[in-house]
């Protein structure tokens, strides 16, 4: 998110104190999460992962990463895959704070980190000193699709209509989205449409709900956002879906893909499970097996339906190659944005 210049005047000390308290609260929350995480991992260090596991969600409760962690916790408990499972929320810097804290547990097998496209993007965006090379990727488990949406009363009936107006006068079509991943999707669409992404009028929103409000109150003309965040508004008729961002049509989602409309935009919000680095092949195989057992449970299947996830299992050498390809792809999109 781009920092906006703030003009300070002596007449607004209350606002400055409020901002300072807000920053202090955020820092304190991260510090508490890290301290709690340290206590949990110190107590469990070196343990058998089938006895006790800590699942780290690198964001606050209620988001997509948290949903994956808590769904895994429920599935593992209900099926006796792991005897004791705890979830620790550790938000900050797009997830790279959690990435750094898990990476420092090299050799331990009782802590797993939820990540995915957004965490890989944050690593690139923030130039994180700790990267995915410092942890042990175990498995991609699911992916979630973005949709391109406009208000129901929008003049844009199709994706071609939207792109035509955007191409004629890029700044006249304000876009929004609920996070950095959504902006990458808009960037990918711009590149596919032959537009300069740097000319896009993109208004970042703090989450999918705020992005929807920006559309409904006229602040934004179009948005890219997660299908689960937008499906209720689409079905209620308040938003019009112009495209699903997926490589091919998805069963149960009656929205044409961007690809089928001539735009090669296929970036998905995949979710991955990782462990600390420094593990041997036997340890990685054991932990990957735990993840595979978890995603084969009825409880996990229920979570997939509830969150509108699509199963995508990638492990082993295929996973290592996949991460390298996605890193290259996301880096290129940030370069298009001039970052």
N, C-alpha and C positions, 0 to 999 in steps of 0.2 A: 504494500500500500504506500502511495506517495505521501510524504509528510506535507501538510499544508502550512504555509507561513502563518504565524500567529502574531498579531499586533498587540503588544502589551501596553496598558495605560495604568497610571496610578489608581484609577477609579475601579479596577477590577481585581483587587487582591483576593476576594473570596473565590473567584473562579480559579486563580492560580493555586490557592490552597486546596481546592477540590481536586484539581488535576494532580497535584502532588500526592494527595492522599490516595487517589486512584492508582497512580503508578506504584506507590508504596504497597498498597494492598495486593497488586498483581505480583510484585516481587516477593512479598511475604508468602503468597499462596504457592509460588513455585518453590520457595525455600522449604516450606512445610512439606510439600510433596516429596522433594528430594530427601529431606530428613527421614520421613516415614519410609521411603523406599530403601534408604540405607539401613534402617533398623530391620526391615523385613529380610533384606538380602543377607545381612550379616548373620542373622539368626539361622537362615536356611542354607548358608554357603556350603557347597560341596555335597548337598543332599541328593537323594534319588529323586529324579523328576516325576516318577509315578507316585511318590509319597507327597510331595509338596511342590507347587509351582506358583510363581508370581507372574501375572500377566500385566504388562505395562501398556496403558493407553496414552499415547503422547499428546493428549488434548484433554480438555475438561469433560466432565460427565455429560452425556446426552448427544455427543456427536457420532460420526460414523465409526471412528476408531474405537470409541468406547462401546458402541454397539457390538462390534466384533469381539472385543475382549469379554464382555459380560455374557454374550451368547456362548462363547467357548467355555467360560466358567460354568454356566448352567449345564451344558452338554457333558462336560468332564465329570462334574459332581454326580449328575443323574445316572451316569453309566459306569461309575467307578473307574474311569480312565486314570484320574488323578485323585488321590484321597483328599487333599486340601488345596484349594485354589483361591488365591486372592487377586483382586484387581487394584492396581494403583494408577491413579490419573496423574500425569505429569506434563501439563501444558507448557508451552513456551517456544518461541522462535520457530514456529511451524513444525514442531516435533523434534527439532535437533537437540534440544536440551535432554530429552529422554534418550535419544540416540546416543549421546555422549555418555550418559550415566550407565546405560546398558553395556556399551562398549568397554567400559572400564572393569567389567566383571569377567574379563577374559578367562576362559577355562571352566566357568560355572555352567551347569545345565539346568538350574532350577528357576531361571528367569527367562521369559519370552516377551518380545516387543512386537506390538502391532504396528504396521506401517503400510506403505503403498505408494501410489503415484504422488500424493501430496507431500509425503516425507522426502521422497527422492527429489521432488521439485524444490523443497525448502533447502535441502543440502546444496543444491546448485545455486539457488537464488541468494542464499546468505553466505555462500563460500565457506561452508562449515569445515572446520579443521578435522572433525570426525565424519567419516563417510560410511557408506554401506560396505566398503572394503574392510572396515574394522569390526564388523559383526558377521554372523553366520546366517544367511538367508536359508529358510527351511522350506517354505511353500507359499505360493500365491494360492489363495483359497476361493475368492469370489471377485467379481467386478461389478461396478455400478455404472450406469450410463447417464450422460447428460442429455438434456433436451434443450432445443432452441425454442423459446417461447416469446410471445408478444401479448399485450392485452387483447381481450376479446373484441374490442371495438377498434383495433388497429387497422390502418389501411393496408397493411401487408398480409395478404391472403396466403402467400406461399413463400418459401425460402428464396426463390428467385426474385420476388417482389422486394423482399427485405434487402437482399444483396444489391439489387439495382439501385435502390435509393442510397444505400451505403456507399456504393461506388461513385455515384454522381456527386455526392457531397459528404465525405466521411464524417466530418464533425457534426453533421445534422442528425445523426442516428446515435443517440447516447445508449451505450450498453451497460449492463451491470451483471454481477454474479456474486455468489456467496463466498468465494475464496479464490486462492491463487490458481487452483486447478481449473476453475471455470474461466478465468482469464486466459489460460493457456488454450482452452478450447476455442475461445473467440479469436485468439491469435492464429490458431491453426486454420480456422475458417477464413480469416482474412487472407492468409497466404494462399490457400486453395482458390480463393476468388480473385487473386491477382491484385490485392490491395496491400498497402504498406501498413502493417499493424501499428507502427508508431503514430500513425495519423488517427487511430481510433479514439473516439471519445468514450473512455471506459471509466465508469464510476464504481469503485469497489464498495461492496456492502459487507456488513458483519454477519455473515450467515445467510442461509437460504431464505429465511423468513423476511429479513430486511430487504433482500433483493426482490422478492415478490411484492412487497409494499412499494418499492421504488417503481415497479411497473404499474401498479394499480393507481398510484397517485400522480403518474405522469412524469416523474423525475427521469425515468429511463424508458426507451422505446422498445428495447429488446433485451433478452437475458439468456445466458447459458446457465443451467443449474441442474442439480441432480434430479433424476426422474422421481425418486421417492419424495423429495421436497415439493415437487410441483404437481404430482398426480392428482391430489384433491382439488386443486385450483383448476386444473384442466378438465376434470370430470364435472365440476360444478359449472363450467362455462365461463369462468372469470378470465381464464387465460386460454390462448390458442397455441397449440403445439405445431411448430413448422417442421421440425426435424428431430429425429433421434440420432444421437452420436454413437453409432455402433458400426462394426464392419459389415454386418448383415442384419436383416430383419430379425426381430426377437419375438418368439411365441408369446402371445398374451399382451403385447404392446402394439396397438394399432396406430402407429405413427411412422410415416416414411422415413427412412434413414437419409442422412445427408449424402451418403455415397450414392444411393439410388437417384438422388436429385442432381448428381454431377459434381459433388464437392467431396474431395478425398479427406474427410475428417473422421478419424477413428480412435482418437485418444480416449481411453477409458480410465475410470477411477478404480483400479484394482487394489485389493487389500492383501497384505503379505504378513507372515509370521516370521520373526527372526529371533536368534539366540545370540549371546555374546560370542566374540571371536575366540580363536585359540582352541576350538574343539577338534577332536580327531574324527575319523570317518565313522567309528562305532557310535560315538556320542551324537553326531549329526543324524545318523540313521535312526537311532532310538527316538530322538525328538521329532523327526519327520514322521515317524510312525505314530506318535502321540497325536500330532496334528491330523494325520489321515484318519485315525480312529475317531477323532472328534467330529470331523466333517461328514462322517458316515452315520451319525446318530439322528434319530427322529427329532430331537430338540434342535439340532442345527438346521435340519430341513424346515422346521417351523420358523426359525429365525430368517432363513432365506426368503420365505414367503412374506413374512412380516415386513422386512426391509426392502423387498423387491430386488434382491441380489440375484446374480446369475453365476452359477458355479463355473469356476475356471481353476483347475488344479495344475500347477507347474512346480516341479521339484528338480533336485539334482543338477546335472550339467545344463539341462534346458533352462532352469531358473537362472543360473549364472549368466548364460547368454542373453536371456530375456532382459535382465537388469541392465546389462551393458547396452543393449539396443535402446531401451527406454531412456537411459541416461543421455545417450547421444541425441535422441529425438527431442527430449525436453531442453537440453542445452541449446540446440538449434533454435527452438522457439523463443527462449530468452534472448538469444542473439538478435532475433528478428525484432524484439522489443527494445533493443539497444541497451541491454543490461549485461 
